[in-house]
Amino acid sequence: MQEINKKQTTRSGDTAKYTEGVFGADYLSDQERSEIDHEVSMVPHKSAAVIEALKIVQHHRGWISDESVTAIAAYLQMGAAEVDSVATFYNLIFRKPVGRHVILVCDSISCYVMKYGDIYKALQEKLKIKFGETTGDQCFTLLPNACLGCCDHAPAIMIDNDLYKDVTVGMLDRILQKYT
């Protein structure tokens, strides 16, 4: 457990609550707890809602900190190591801060054959970052993704929840402009 010295503001603007200086279930905002409770109501065991709880907290805060893992574990009555193992298994749960927009570049065999490397190289040059990095203005984080599920329209990228198929280098400026 880590001690806290000051309040933290969540991504949605709500102020998280704290218990006696130690991160626990009260660290979650009322909104987060309400959304997690809804997910818990649809499964037979609290722990079955762990993925949804992680997604909810990430939606509000932008990423899953160690403190968030501890709070989710306390709220779902699980061990923090169990929650962390789920969080680190799924590549769309971010365990470190990311930019306002996450660009996923599909690097599956289909995209590889269709020259996803050209797309990655162009993004790398335009954004001046590599996979796993975030632009200096915190606008974009660039990540590889094993499959975006549209092999018949490779290469593909996804920015936030927007999927782009049959991507060419010439399309990138127009695509990126939507997010700046």
For each residue, the residues with C-beta under 8 A, 3 or more apart:
1: 22 23 70
2: 22 23 66 67 70
3: 21 22
4: 7 8 18 21 22 23 67
5:
6:
7: 4 15 16 18
8: 4 15 16
9: 13 14 15 16
10: 13 14 15 16 29 32 60 61
11: 59 60 61 62
12: 29 31 60 61
13: 9 10
14: 9 10 29 30 31 60
15: 7 8 9 10 29
16: 7 8 9 10 27 28 29
17: 26 27 28 29 30
18: 4 7 21 22 23 26 27
19: 22 23 24 25 26 27
20:
21: 3 4 18
22: 1 2 3 4 18 19
23: 1 2 4 18 19 27 67 70 71
24: 19 27 70 71 74
25: 19 28 33 71 74 75
26: 17 18 19 71
27: 16 17 18 19 23 24 67 68 70 71
28: 16 17 25 32 33 36 57 71 72 75
29: 10 12 14 15 16 17 32 33 60
30: 14 17 33 34
31: 12 14 34 35 60
32: 10 28 29 35 36 56 57 60
33: 25 28 29 30 36 37 75
34: 30 31 37 38
35: 31 32 38 39 56
36: 28 32 33 39 40 49 52 53 56 72 75 76
37: 33 34 40 41
38: 34 35 41 42
39: 35 36 42 43 49 52 53 56
40: 36 37 43 46 49 76
41: 37 38
42: 38 39 49
43: 39 40 46 48 49
44: 48
45: 48
46: 40 43 49 76 77 78
47: 50 76 77 78 82
48: 43 44 45
49: 36 39 40 42 43 46 52 53 76
50: 47 53 54 72 76 78 82 83 86
51: 54 55 86 90
52: 36 39 49 55 56
53: 36 39 49 50 56 57 72 75 76
54: 50 51 57 58 64 72 83 86 87 90 93
55: 51 52 58 59 93
56: 32 35 36 39 52 53 59 60
57: 28 32 53 54 60 61 64 68 71 72
58: 54 55 61 62 63 64 93 94
59: 11 55 56
60: 10 11 12 14 29 31 32 56 57
61: 10 11 12 57 58 64 65 68
62: 11 58 94 97 98
63: 58 94 95 96 97 98
64: 54 57 58 61 68 69 87 93 94 95
65: 61 68 69
66: 2 69 70
67: 2 4 23 27 70 71
68: 27 57 61 64 65 71 72
69: 64 65 66 72 73 80 83 84 87
70: 1 2 23 24 27 66 67 73 74 80
71: 23 24 25 26 27 28 57 67 68 74 75
72: 28 36 50 53 54 57 68 69 75 76 78 83
73: 69 70 76 78 79 80 82 83
74: 24 25 70 71 77
75: 25 28 33 36 53 71 72
76: 36 40 46 47 49 50 53 72 73 83
77: 46 47 74
78: 46 47 50 72 73 82 83
79: 73 82 83
80: 69 70 73 83 84
81: 84 85
82: 47 50 73 78 79 85 86
83: 50 54 69 72 73 76 78 79 80 86 87
84: 69 80 81 87 88
85: 81 82 88 89
86: 50 51 54 82 83 89 90 93
87: 54 64 69 83 84 90 93 95
88: 84 85 93 95
89: 85 86
90: 51 54 86 87 93
91: 143 145 146
92:
93: 54 55 58 64 86 87 88 90
94: 58 62 63 64 97 98 102 141
95: 63 64 87 88
96: 63
97: 62 63 94 134
98: 62 63 94 102 134 141
99: 102 134 135 138 139 140 141
100: 138 139 140 179
101: 139 140 141 159 160 179
102: 94 98 99 140 141 143 159 160
103: 123 140 141 142 143 157 158 159
104: 143 144 145 148 157 158 159
105: 111 116 119 120 123 131 142 143 144 145 155 157
106: 110 111 116 145 146 147 148 150 154 155 156 157 158
107: 111 112 116 120 144 145 146
108: 111 112 146 147 148 151 154
109: 112 113
110: 106 113 114 151 152 154
111: 105 106 107 108 114 116 148 151 154 155 156
112: 107 108 109 115 116 117
113: 109 110 154
114: 110 111 154 155
115: 112 118 119 155
116: 105 106 107 111 112 119 120 154 155
117: 112 120 121
118: 115 121 122 155 169
119: 105 115 116 122 123 155 157 167 168 169 172
120: 105 107 116 117 123 124 131
121: 117 118 124 125
122: 118 119 125 126 169 172
123: 103 105 119 120 126 127 142 157 172
124: 120 121 127 128 129 130 142
125: 121 122 128
126: 122 123 172 173 176
127: 123 124 135 140 142 176
128: 124 125 135 136
129: 124 133 134 135 140 141 142
130: 124 133 142
131: 105 120 142 143 144
132: 141 142 143
133: 129 130 141 142
134: 97 98 99 129 138 140 141 142
135: 99 127 128 129 138 139 140 141
136: 128
137:
138: 99 100 134 135
139: 99 100 101 135 179 180
140: 99 100 101 102 103 127 129 134 135 176 179
141: 94 98 99 101 102 103 129 132 133 134 135
142: 103 105 123 124 127 129 130 131 132 133 134
143: 91 102 103 104 105 131 132
144: 104 105 107 131
145: 91 104 105 106 107 148 158
146: 91 106 107 108
147: 106 108 151
148: 104 106 108 111 145 156 157 158 163
149:
150: 106 153 154 156 163 165
151: 108 110 111 147 154
152: 110
153: 150 156 165 166
154: 106 108 110 111 113 114 116 150 151 165 166
155: 105 106 111 114 115 116 118 119 166 167
156: 106 111 148 150 153 163 164 165 166 167
157: 103 104 105 106 119 123 148 163 164 167 175
158: 103 104 106 145 148 161 162 163 164
159: 101 102 103 104 162 164 175 178 179
160: 101 102 179
161: 158
162: 158 159 178
163: 148 150 156 157 158
164: 156 157 158 159 167 171 175
165: 150 153 154 156
166: 153 154 155 156
167: 119 155 156 157 164 171 172 175
168: 119 171 172
169: 118 119 122 172
170: 173
171: 164 167 168 174 175
172: 119 122 123 126 167 168 169 175 176
173: 126 170 176 177
174: 171 177 178
175: 157 159 164 167 171 172 178 179
176: 126 127 140 172 173 179 180
177: 173 174 180
178: 159 162 174 175
179: 100 101 139 140 159 160 175 176
180: 139 176 177
